[in-house]
């Protein structure tokens, strides 16, 4: 058993620690050994926290020996994205300028995972400043490799954490998502990922000073976990839910809502907006739909999701308008070629005027209303995460055609982040040696329904990881 500790699901790891079947130190050491073996091939973990992890594990073992009750994630190792604060550790954003930007305190989701007994063992790589593109390549740490195929991107921006979880270097990963940054690497690496509702998990993104970001950043960015199974994802969700004084946006909504009457209605849209979908992805959606029908859900194809193209346009105008004043300074931090992804977007989408921005804010609310009405009729939506299998690294920064292709591929992720609803990415199998998956989108604050549906899919189709790198 001890030789395979890193292979165990997070729930089983925690249970084994609580029952004294293994020590937390043994569990952490197993993952550190796995990191030493695998990370040189995939470059997912940017900073190892071996000493502090062993110290935390030893404290856990002492508490258990003293008869104290341990948390639901007792001893479970997890990674934290390079953009999320961990006390005493630099929050580098993947740029040399911030290599010594040491955080004075844990970000709220890190603190919650620690309070539940989980132990941070390392940092996950990101695209530089989370702005250099979808592919996980940072100026400070280099490229992260997809363990399924080195010629394909692991996705991003939470790519390092997805690869760490997929390869068994950590049982859980803590990423963030403002348009697919948890869900896309989950699909590309064959793991499960949760983007919660806006306001579901408390967060504090004031990494660079005392000031908060603008309204778009406040409303779009959500922290979210990655795991190898939906059960583990649910365990992390239950820990991360709640309010915190550092985040007045967090809403005190129960983690589980009232059961729905009758069979759950699931709308299926394989090709959002009618912009095209790869046959492998269309097949994954069909396979997931069959799994939900077998589970007893009322699964029906519908014409389309609400106002997709309008949502994408408004998302781009609002975010780039907010970002424009800081672009000259940020551009210099991105390194050679790292500015291409944002620069191409800004060339096409000029900042809105004050009057235009006011109109766009009204449009934003109106689109959210349309989605709320859609999800009132269909509590769940089944669709693609990314409408292609994993693409080559850096496609989005190569040229305008590549950027447009990637933006089109992630369109359902972008739209669902814009309207603030929850979504769970779950694998459905492999095609030509690469993982495929889908996402389940739900009503605001009904992550529980999304997790239930994802669990039904996983129960019928299985999990894909951990996997040894095929590079």
LINBEL-V870786 format. One line per field, one symbol per residue. phi: phi as a letter, one per 20 degrees, with the letter a starting at -180 (. if undefined). psi: psi as a letter, one per 20 degrees, with the letter a starting at -180 (. if undefined). burial: 1 if it has 16 or more other ideal C-beta (glycine too) atoms within 10 Angstrom, else 0. A space follows every 10 residues. Layout:
phi->???
psi->???
burial->???
//
This chain:
phi->.ffdgffffg ffffffffem fbefffffff fffffffdgg ecleeebedf ffffffffff fffffenffe ffdgmffbdc gfedfcgmcf delmdggdfd efffbffgff fffffeofcf daddfbfglm cfqefebdfe dneedffeaf ecffnaeeff fffgffenfb eccddbbcrp feffffffdn cdbcdffgnf dfbbeeeere eeffffffee ecfbecbecf gfffffgffe fpdbgfcfff dfegfcefgf fmffededce cgmmeobfgf fgffffffff fffffofedc fcfaeflfff ffffgfffff ffegfeggff gfeemfnfef ffgffffecf gffgffffff fffgffffff ffffffecgc cdbfececfg effmgfdfaf fffffffffe ffffffffem eebcebfcqc clndfcaccd dcfgmdgfff ffffffffge dnddcfcegd d
psi->ghikghhqqg ghggghghjk hqqhghgghg hhhhghghhh hilhohpplg ghghghghhg hggghijqpq rikoippqqp qijppppjqq nhjjqhhjhk nppiqqqghg hggghiiqop irqpqrqpjj iiahpnoqhh iaqpppihoi jqqiarikhg hgggghjjhq hqqoaqpjkj ighghgghik aqqporqpjg pqrokmhjai qqrrhghhhh ppqqqqriqh ghghggghhi qarphinihp pmpqhpaqqq paqppoqpoh mpikjqpqhh ghhgggghgh ghghijqnpp prgrrplghh gggggggggh ghhghighgh hiiirpiiih ghghghhhnq qqrgghhggh hhgghhhhgg hghgihhnhq ppaqgpjrrp rqpjhiigrh ggghgghghj hhggghhhik qqqpppqiaq pkjqqqrrqo qrqpklhhhg hgghhhghhh iarirqqppl .
burial->0000111111 1111011100 0111111111 1101100110 0111111110 0111011001 1011000001 1111111111 1111110011 1111100100 0010011111 1111011111 1111111111 1111111111 1011111110 0111111111 1111111111 1111111111 1111111111 1111111111 1111100000 0010010011 1111111111 1111111111 1111001001 0010000000 0001111111 1110001101 1011111110 1100101010 0000111100 1101111111 1110001001 0011100111 1101110000 0100001001 0011001100 1001100111 1111111111 1011111100 0110111111 1111111111 1111111110 0001111111 1111111111 1111111100 1011111010 0
//
